[in-house]
Amino acid sequence: MMGKNWSHSKWHTTNRWEPSPRHRRRGMFFLLRFAVAFAVMTLLAIAGLSVLGFLISRLFNIGRPIAQYVWLGSCGLAIIIPLVLLIFGRRFFRNMGTPLVTIMAAFDAVAGGDMTVRVPENYPSEFGQLARSFNRMVVELARADEQRRHLTADVAHELRTPLHIIQGNLEGIIDGVYSPSADHIGTTLEETRLLARLVDDLQTLSLAETGQLALTWETVDISELLEDVQTSFSGQAEAAGIALHVDVVGEKQQLTIQADGDRLDQVLGNLVTNALRYTQTGGKITLHAEPNTGGVRIIVQDTGEGISSVDLPYIFDRFWRSDRSRSHLAGAGSGLGLAISKQLILAHNGTISVDSLPGQGTTFAIDLPAHKDQATK
């Protein structure tokens, strides 16, 4: 399903958000308490210095005039410092109090569910950085919430049709509308398999996205893997009148990596399935492998109908389909294959990209490191 094109660039807050009067009063009360506490501590420090000066003058027999000067100086500081605090209080509130009140109010608003809150980023020093971090956090929270709501709606949509078919067939058999023939039972059984496959795909995707999917690391020869995939899909390709070729460049040792062979086979199976689905009779699908810097590159290329530039940014999203009307046609899949493929490649510290033009086919490129502890470049 197409999602919003969320931008991770710096947010420019053209519409200035202001805290409510209630939040301003809370912020003022907080700052007032801070100011009172600071003033009390300052006065206590001055009083302590006065007492200390008095004791020193008595201990060392300092003359009475000096002791009086010390005492008067301490009393003067006790008067001057609060006046200085009052004079500079406005500036302090403008530079520190206002940003603090605004950001505190924004946190309260987000906690209440308002994801449209953005705070100004033109505050000085650390407050500006805090405001920018806050805005980025809210953007990510809003994006995650949007994805969650889309996922819930998509899962409900995908489950609804097979459940309705199962329910209709069973009710028809019970009511005597349908006879419990092999055709009706077979249709119902196929829909239950579709549901089971959808649940399995969702579980795999969830585990992969959270980094909890266990991989079985082993030595994998990519050339052998491509040949196995070709063998698995040769029957479907021949029946559809599509040529399925394997093209390998490089020596065997250059194409051997540490990976989970079964998961890579799942990824390639998803890509070839899509290629077969959208390639017309007489077309061609090529499975290509070649050494890459620090690993291997795998390319799955077809001469199918291609993908428009509008749809291309969303093909790795959950339940994405270029044609929503194909959602429940035979062989249309769960709409999770590409999303799962991307997460499985990321779990291998690899990358997957796509290049396509309408009418000119689609090319998927997978870059995998040779060893499992290599970071993605």
URSULMO-V918383 format. One line per field, one symbol per residue. phi: phi as a letter, one per 40 degrees, with the letter a starting at -180 (. if undefined). burial: I if it has 24 or more other ideal C-beta (glycine too) atoms within 12 Angstrom, else O. A space follows every 10 residues. Layout:
phi->???
burial->???
//
This chain:
phi->.cbcccbbcc cbcccccbcc dccccccccc cccccccccc cccccccccc cccccccccb fcddcccccc cccccccccc cdcccccccc cdcccbccdc cccccccccc cchccccbbd bcccfccccc cccccccccc cccccccccc cdcccccccc cccccccccc cccccgcbcc cccccccccc cccccccccc cccccccccc gbccbccacb cccccccccd ccbccccccc gbcbbbbbbh cdccbbbcac dccccccccc ccdccccbbc dgcabbbbba cbdgibbbbb bbbccgbccc cdcbccccgc acbcccdbcd gcgcgbdccc dcccccccgb bbbbbabdgb gbbbbbbbcc bcccccc
burial->IOIOOOOOOO IOIOOOIOIO OOIOOOIOOO IOOOIOOOOO OOOOOIOOOI OOIIOOOOOO OOOOOOIOOI IOOIOOOIOO IOOOIOOOOO OOIOOIIIII IIIIIIIOII OOOOOOIIII IOIOOOIOOI IIOIIOOIIO IIOOOOOOOO IOOIIOIIIO OIOOOIOOIO OOOOOOOOOO OOOOOOIIOO IOOIIOIIOO IIOIIOOIIO OOIOIOOOOI IIIOIIOOII OOIOOOIOOI OIIIIIOIOO OOOOIIIIII IOIIIIIIII IIIIIIIIIO OOIIIIIIII IIOOIIIIII IIIIOIIOOO IIOIIIIIII IIOOOOIIOO OIIIIIIIII IIIIIIIIII IIIIOIOOOO IIIIIIIIII OOOOOOO
//
